[in-house]
Amino acid sequence: MSTRAEEGMRAGFRLQLGMFGDQVVDAASVNRLSTMKTRRVRDDDIYLCTYPKSGAHWTWEIVNMIVAGEAKYAKHWLRGSHLDRLEEDFDNMPSPRVLLSHYRPSILPRQIWERKCPVINVQRNPKDIAVSYFMNLTHQDWMENTQVPSFTGSWDNFLDAFIKGNLLYDSVFDHMLTWNRFKEDYPDVPFLQIQFEDLKTNSVKEVKRLAEFLCRPLSDNVCEEIADACKFPNLKQASVHKDPTHLNRWVEGSSGVFRTGETGGWKKWFTVAQSEKFDRMYEQKFHRSFPY
């Protein structure tokens, strides 16, 4: 019987997928994930946990600015803060570290919960995630410098894998459900959940809410400056100057990691049948109608 990783590969993934427990992951990361739970954690670490294409870059930059107390872009690129990297890659990173994960809590370091580090979860309309993730994987060369995308299948192939969770970082539905239960599972851990759509409609309010959660209250002026600096076009421009080499990972003609930053784009991609199929899976998982 095929694993879900193997089914994902047949859908069109060029990136080698594998299984880590019950979750589909990058096969190359399995050895690193086997030691993830025992990784060292600092008391003042901040953990940003999102499913891919849910606003990770955006929120990570906002949190770094809140820590700095000013609208100043982080000096390093987000990729250097991703927990997929080796543990020693983080040893020389100055505190407080703002670290990113796309995994569910079961894979993350146990010391996060023991040391009660603040955890931020960002969620987004999963239909918009599907489109953004597809565009990412069909335009990014994860093997680097081969100009062959990480996913070479069709949109229909991808959406089927996405709905079933047969892709890198596994099911978006299970990811959301697990993080929705986080406060119940870890009641003593500081936890804040925010919505991508709320960041779009009232970014100043959400910046202020993040600052208060992190016990780093800021003036209204600074919150407004941070929100403005992190508007999509400004953040996209800043990312190019910060690390122009990351563009080498993208197939020629791609706009890079920052595509549109909009909401509701799924309506241009989903057929009626695809949308209904997606809604049925959501209702099966969440026991409620699709809310977006």
N, C-alpha and C positions, 0 to 999 in steps of 0.2 A: 504493500500500500504506500502510495506517495506521501511525503510530508508536505505541509503547506508551503515550505520553502521551495520544494521541487515544483509544486504547482505554480508558484510565482515565477520561477525561472521559465517555465513553459509559456507563461503569458507574455514574455518578452524582455525580462530583465537580463541585461548583460552583466551587471554587478552580481557577483556570486552571493547567493543567499544561503543561510543555514539556520538551524534551530538551536536556541538556547533555552532549555526547558520547554515550555509550551509556546514560546514566542519566536517569531521570525526576525532574524537579525542579519547584519552583514557577516558573512562567514569568516572574514578576516578578523572580526572583533571577538570571537568566541573565547579565545584564551584570555584576553583582557577582562571580559565580562566575568570569567570564572573567579577572579580575585576582587571584583568590584565591591562586594559586600564588606570586605575587610579593609578597604582603603582608609587612610588617615583623613580625619576631618578636623578643621579648626573651629573653635567656638564661634568666631565671627563670620564664618562662611555664610553666603546667601545662595540659595539654590533656586534656579529658574527652571521650571519643568513644563514643557509643552510638547504636543505632537508636532511633527514637522509642518511648516508653512502655516503656523498659527499666530505669528507675530513675535517669534523668538528674538530676532535681531532688533526689532523695534523696542521691545520691553527691556531687553538686556542693556541697550544703550541708555534708556531712561533710568534704569536702576543704577548704572554706573554714574550718571550725572547726579542722581540723588545722593549717592555716597560721597561724591566730590563736592556737593553743595553748590554746584554751578553748572551752567549749560556748556560743558566742555566735553568733547567726544573722547571716548576711551582711546588710549594710545595704541592698544593692540587690537587685532581683528578677533571677532567672535570665535572663530574656529579654534583659537588658542585656549578658549575657556570651556570647550566641549568635553564632557566626561568620557567620550569615546577614546580620548587620548590616553597615553600611558600615565600612571600615577606620578612618576618623577617629573613629567612635563609641567606639573603644577607646583613643584616644591619651591621654586624661586619667585612665584607670583606673590606680589605684596598683598597684605591683608587690608581691608576685607576682600576676599575673593568672591566674585560674582560668577558662579559656575552654572553651565547649562546642561540639561539632560532631556532627551526625547523618550526616555524609558519610563515604564511604570514603576511604582514604589518598590515592588518586590525585588528589583535588580539593584537598587541604589545602596550606597554605603550605610550600614546599620548605625554608625556613629552620628549620622544626621539626626536620627530620632532620639538617640541617647543624649546628645549634646543640645538638642532642641534648637537647631539652626532654623532660621526663618525660611519658609518654602513658599514660592509663588507659582501658581499654576495659571496658565493662559489658555483659554479655549476659544474656538472660532466655529462658525457654521461649517460643518464637515463637508458640505457640498462645495463650498468655496475652497476648502482645503484640498479636495480631490483634484480640482482644476489646477490649482497652484502647484501641487505636488507632481502632477502629470507634466506640466510645463517645465518644472525643475528637472525632473529625471530625463526628459526627452531633449534637454538642451545642455545638461551638465555632463562632463566627462569625468566620472569618479575615478577612473583609472589614470587620468591626467595625461594630457598632451597626445592623445590618440585621435581626437576630434570625432570619436564615436560615442554617442550618448549612452547613458546608463540604462535606459529603457528604450527598446526599439519596436515594441508592439503598438497596437492601435489604441485609441482612446477607449473604445469598447472593451478591449482586453484589459486595459489598466483599471477601468472602473469596476469591472468584475472582480479583479484581484483586490482592489481597495475595499469593496464591500465585504469580501470574505476575509480580509486581513492577511492575504497571501503576499505581503510586500514588506519592505524594510520598515522596522519599528512596529510591525504587526497591526492589529485592528484599531482603527480610530475610535470605534465604539467602545471597545474594552478599555482603551486608554482613558476616555472621558469618564466612563463609569467608575473606574478605579480611583481616579482623582476626585470624583464627586463624593466618594466614600471616605476620603482621606481624613477629614476632621473627626469622623466617627472612629476610624481605625487608630488614629494617633492624636487623641484629644489634647495632649500636652504640648504638641509641636506648633509653634506659631505658623499660621497658614492663611494665605490670601489667594482667592480665586478671582480673576478678572476676565472680562470678555473683550475680544478683539473689536467687536462692534461698538462697545462702550468707549474704547480708546479712540475710535474714529469719530464718534458723535460728540464726546466731551472729554478731550484729552487732558485739559487742565485739571478737571475734577479728578480724573484717574491718576494723574501724576501726584496730586496732593494726597490721594488715598494711599498710594504706594509709599510716599514719604512718611506718612503717619504710621503705617504698618511697620516700617523699618525703624521707627523711633528717631527719625531724622526730619522733623518738621521744617518746612521751608516757607518763605514769604510768598505771597501771591505773585509777585513780580518774577521771582526765580522759577516758580512753577510754570508761569506763562512762557518764560524764556526756554525752559527745557522742552515744553510741548512744541514750541515753534521750531527749535533746533531738530526735533525728532519728527517733524512733518516729512512725509514720504520723499519729496524731491530733495530736501535738504539732507536727509539721512543717506539717500542713494548717492548723492554727490560726495558726501564725506567719506563714504565707504571706499570709493575709488581712490581717493587721495591717501587713505589710511593704508591700504594694502593692494596696490595695483596688480600684484602677482596672482591674486586669487582669480583674476579674469582668465588666466590660462586654463582654468578648469572648465571653461564654458565653450560649447561648440560655437563656431563662427556665426555671427548674426544674432546671438542671444543677448538679451538685456541684462543678464546676470541674476544674482540672487534677489534683487529688488525688481519686481515685474510691474505690477500696477498698484498694489496696496489698497485695492478697492473691495467693496462688499457687493454681493449679489451677482458677480460675474458668472456664476454657475448656470444662470438662466440661458446664456448663449451657447452652452455646451450640452446640457442634459436634454435628451429627448423625453417625451412624456413617459414612455415605457421605462427609461432609465431612472427617471425621478420617482416613479411609482415603486420600482424595485428597491431603490434606496430607502424610500419611506417605510416599506414593509420591513426591511431589516432593522431600521431604527426602532420601529414600534415593537418588534420582537425583542430587542435588547433592552429598551427603556420602559416598555409597557405604557407608552403614551404616544400621542401624535407628534410628528416632526414639527418642532416649534419655530423654525426659522422662516 
